[in-house]
Amino acid sequence: MKNSYSLQYNTQLKKLLLPEYGRNVQQMVDHCLTIKDRAERTRCANTIINIMGNLFPHLRDVDDFKHKLWDHLAIMSDFKLDIDYPYEIIRKENLYTRPEKIPYRLTPIRYRHYGKSLEEMIKKAADMPDGEEKCYLISLLANHMKKSFLTWNKEVVDDEKIFKDLKEYSRGRISLDQENIKLKEAKDILQQRKPKNNGKKAAR
């Protein structure tokens, strides 16, 4: 007797629009499209959304994620599902559009191991009125420069080099020397970076 049952392989079926949800969910969406009653169709859609959310339990209660689920439902229905969506869903014409390019300031960085942000902070510090707050900020910046320098060169860093770079960055408005400020020792900075094991020995 000839067996009329034939296997269907995924390669023979239509391509899934969002494969992360699986073929069963896609079939539920396809069935939902066939329901004629709008209210019943909307209830079916809500059930599908709950099932989709259960696939990602750590995210299902996040409001932004719920919005994304409804967007995904619309995509899987090829935007043909006529229901009352609880969110404004993505438009089909915007599905594959690229976001506008963000303009970046491509300004040169004098010393890359210090970074652009520190360069900007030095300019702010130089503009501050003289006083205790300015001195404290400059001390923090100088120590941070030494820490950044040690990331690049762990062997040695001379405080005079830090003071020279600080003076150069500030266009001569901040001038320090070892007599009026003392930076942290290199060994102390490197020691702070070592991971702490809280006194616990590694398990054997």
C-alpha positions as CSV (number, residue, x, y, z in Angstrom):
1,M,0.0,0.0,0.0
2,K,1.4,3.4,-1.0
3,N,1.8,5.9,1.7
4,S,0.2,9.2,0.8
5,Y,1.9,11.1,3.6
6,S,4.9,13.2,2.6
7,L,7.3,15.1,4.7
8,Q,7.8,18.8,4.3
9,Y,11.2,20.3,5.0
10,N,11.7,23.9,6.1
11,T,13.6,24.6,2.9
12,Q,10.5,23.8,1.0
13,L,8.3,26.2,3.0
14,K,8.0,29.9,2.6
15,K,10.7,32.0,4.1
16,L,10.0,33.3,7.6
17,L,10.0,37.1,7.9
18,L,11.2,36.9,11.6
19,P,12.7,33.4,12.1
20,E,13.5,34.1,15.8
21,Y,9.8,33.4,16.6
22,G,9.6,30.1,14.7
23,R,7.2,28.7,12.2
24,N,4.5,27.9,14.7
25,V,4.1,31.6,15.6
26,Q,4.1,32.5,11.9
27,Q,1.3,30.0,11.3
28,M,-0.7,31.6,14.1
29,V,-0.3,35.0,12.5
30,D,-1.4,33.5,9.1
31,H,-4.5,32.0,10.8
32,C,-5.3,35.3,12.5
33,L,-5.4,37.0,9.1
34,T,-8.2,34.6,8.0
35,I,-10.5,35.5,10.9
36,K,-13.3,37.7,9.6
37,D,-14.7,39.1,12.8
38,R,-12.5,42.2,13.8
39,A,-13.0,41.8,17.6
40,E,-12.2,38.1,17.4
41,R,-9.2,38.9,15.2
42,T,-7.9,41.4,17.8
43,R,-8.3,38.9,20.6
44,C,-6.3,36.4,18.6
45,A,-3.6,38.9,18.0
46,N,-3.3,39.6,21.7
47,T,-3.0,35.9,22.4
48,I,-0.2,35.7,19.8
49,I,1.6,38.7,21.4
50,N,1.5,36.8,24.8
51,I,3.0,33.8,23.2
52,M,5.7,35.9,21.5
53,G,6.5,37.5,24.9
54,N,6.8,34.2,26.6
55,L,9.7,33.4,24.2
56,F,11.6,36.3,25.9
57,P,10.4,36.2,29.6
58,H,13.1,38.5,30.8
59,L,11.8,41.3,28.5
60,R,8.1,40.7,28.1
61,D,7.0,43.2,30.9
62,V,9.2,46.0,29.5
63,D,7.0,48.6,27.9
64,D,9.3,49.3,25.0
65,F,9.6,45.6,24.3
66,K,5.8,45.2,24.2
67,H,5.8,48.0,21.5
68,K,8.4,46.0,19.6
69,L,6.3,42.9,19.7
70,W,3.4,44.6,18.1
71,D,5.7,46.0,15.4
72,H,7.0,42.4,14.8
73,L,3.4,41.1,14.6
74,A,2.6,43.7,11.9
75,I,5.8,42.7,10.0
76,M,4.9,39.0,10.2
77,S,1.5,39.7,8.8
78,D,3.1,41.8,6.0
79,F,1.1,44.7,7.4
80,K,-2.2,43.2,6.4
81,L,-3.5,42.5,9.9
82,D,-6.5,44.8,10.4
83,I,-6.8,45.2,14.2
84,D,-6.9,47.9,16.9
85,Y,-3.2,48.1,17.7
86,P,-2.4,49.5,21.2
87,Y,0.7,51.3,19.8
88,E,1.5,53.2,16.7
89,I,3.3,50.5,14.7
90,I,6.2,51.0,12.3
91,R,5.2,51.8,8.7
92,K,6.1,49.4,6.0
93,E,7.8,52.1,3.9
94,N,10.1,52.9,7.0
95,L,11.0,49.3,7.6
96,Y,14.2,49.3,5.6
97,T,15.1,52.9,5.7
98,R,18.4,53.8,7.3
99,P,18.5,56.4,10.1
100,E,20.1,59.8,9.3
101,K,23.8,59.9,9.7
102,I,24.9,61.6,13.0
103,P,27.5,64.3,12.3
104,Y,30.6,63.9,14.4
105,R,33.2,66.5,15.1
106,L,36.4,65.0,13.6
107,T,38.8,67.3,15.6
108,P,42.3,66.0,16.1
109,I,43.4,64.7,19.4
110,R,46.8,65.8,20.5
111,Y,47.6,62.8,22.8
112,R,45.3,59.8,22.2
113,H,46.1,58.2,25.5
114,Y,44.5,61.1,27.3
115,G,41.4,61.3,25.1
116,K,39.3,64.2,23.9
117,S,37.1,64.5,27.0
118,L,40.1,65.2,29.2
119,E,41.3,67.9,26.8
120,E,37.9,69.6,27.1
121,M,37.9,69.4,30.9
122,I,41.3,71.0,31.0
123,K,40.0,73.9,29.0
124,K,37.1,74.3,31.4
125,A,39.5,74.2,34.4
126,A,41.7,76.9,32.8
127,D,38.6,79.2,32.5
128,M,37.6,78.8,36.2
129,P,38.3,81.6,38.6
130,D,41.3,81.0,40.9
131,G,40.5,79.3,44.2
132,E,40.3,76.1,46.1
133,E,37.8,74.5,43.7
134,K,40.0,75.1,40.7
135,C,43.1,73.8,42.5
136,Y,41.2,70.6,43.5
137,L,39.9,70.1,39.9
138,I,43.4,70.6,38.4
139,S,44.8,68.0,40.9
140,L,42.2,65.5,39.9
141,L,42.9,66.1,36.2
142,A,46.6,65.7,36.6
143,N,46.2,62.5,38.5
144,H,43.8,61.2,35.9
145,M,46.3,62.1,33.2
146,K,49.0,60.1,35.0
147,K,46.5,57.1,35.3
148,S,45.8,57.4,31.5
149,F,49.4,57.6,30.7
150,L,50.1,54.4,32.7
151,T,47.5,52.6,30.6
152,W,49.7,53.3,27.6
153,N,53.1,52.9,29.3
154,K,53.1,50.8,32.5
155,E,56.8,51.0,33.1
156,V,57.4,54.6,34.0
157,V,55.9,58.0,33.9
158,D,57.6,61.2,35.1
159,D,55.4,63.7,36.9
160,E,57.2,66.5,35.0
161,K,55.9,65.0,31.7
162,I,52.3,65.2,33.1
163,F,52.9,68.9,34.1
164,K,54.3,69.7,30.7
165,D,51.4,68.1,28.9
166,L,48.9,69.9,31.2
167,K,50.6,73.2,30.5
168,E,50.5,72.5,26.7
169,Y,46.8,71.5,26.8
170,S,45.9,74.7,28.7
171,R,48.1,76.9,26.4
172,G,50.3,77.9,29.4
173,R,47.3,78.9,31.7
174,I,47.9,76.0,34.0
175,S,51.5,75.6,35.2
176,L,52.4,73.1,37.9
177,D,55.6,71.7,39.3
178,Q,56.5,69.1,41.9
179,E,56.9,71.7,44.6
180,N,53.2,72.8,44.6
181,I,51.5,69.5,43.8
182,K,52.2,65.9,44.4
183,L,50.7,63.2,42.2
184,K,49.9,59.7,43.2
185,E,52.7,57.2,42.9
186,A,52.6,55.0,39.8
187,K,52.7,51.8,41.9
188,D,49.6,53.0,43.9
189,I,47.7,53.6,40.7
190,L,48.6,50.2,39.2
191,Q,47.8,48.5,42.5
192,Q,44.2,50.0,42.4
193,R,43.6,48.3,39.1
194,K,44.4,44.8,40.3
195,P,41.2,42.7,40.8
196,K,40.3,42.1,44.5
197,N,39.5,38.5,45.5
198,N,38.1,39.7,48.9
199,G,40.4,37.3,50.7
200,K,38.9,34.2,49.0
201,K,41.1,31.5,47.7
202,A,40.4,30.0,44.3
203,A,38.4,26.8,44.5
204,R,40.4,23.7,43.8
